[in-house]
Amino acid sequence: MIVRCVANFPDELEFYRTTANKLYSGLIYFFQNKDFGIGLKEIAFRMLTGDEDYLQHYGIGSKYSKKIKSYGSLFVIDYKLMIQLSDRDLLGYFKRLLIKEAIEISEAQIKDFDLDTFIQQLEMYFDEAIPMVMSGKYPSEGKVLNKDIEEIMLTRFKGL
């Protein structure tokens, strides 16, 4: 399964964007050999924050494609709360946000997808990733993508 998340914050929030993306960097590796059913093969989360002018350019919400068995979620986080948090609290906040978004996958009513097990595995990922980030490491360090996922990801970014 392919699971990925990217934080898309304005340049003035570079520290927060980098912290979130560092935390989420290992998701694709952690989930690449996991299977939660034939109903969903890819989950892409995109987290946004910023002022109204920045956010107006994005279509907030989620979408499930039964044809390609893909779920995408574009969601906004609380800017004012985020900038008040210390490092460990910030990482916990990013964890809670992504788990909350994962729980909302249930609204898509995807058949043949074990959402409960997926969420348990997502929590396990964060239990491993947060201490790594706190020690200055990327959860993706030293990891290699499976060839099939690497090929899929290359086609996603072709032409950028």
Secondary structure, 3 states (H helix, E strand, C coil): CEEEEEEECCHHHHHHHHHHHHHHCCHHHHHCCCCCCCCCCEEEEEEECCCHHHHCCCCCEEEEECCCCEEEEEEECCHHHHCCCCHHHHHHHHHHHHHHHHHHHHHHCCCCCCHHHHHHHHHHHHHHHHHHHHCCCCCCCCCCCCHHHHHHHHHHCCCC
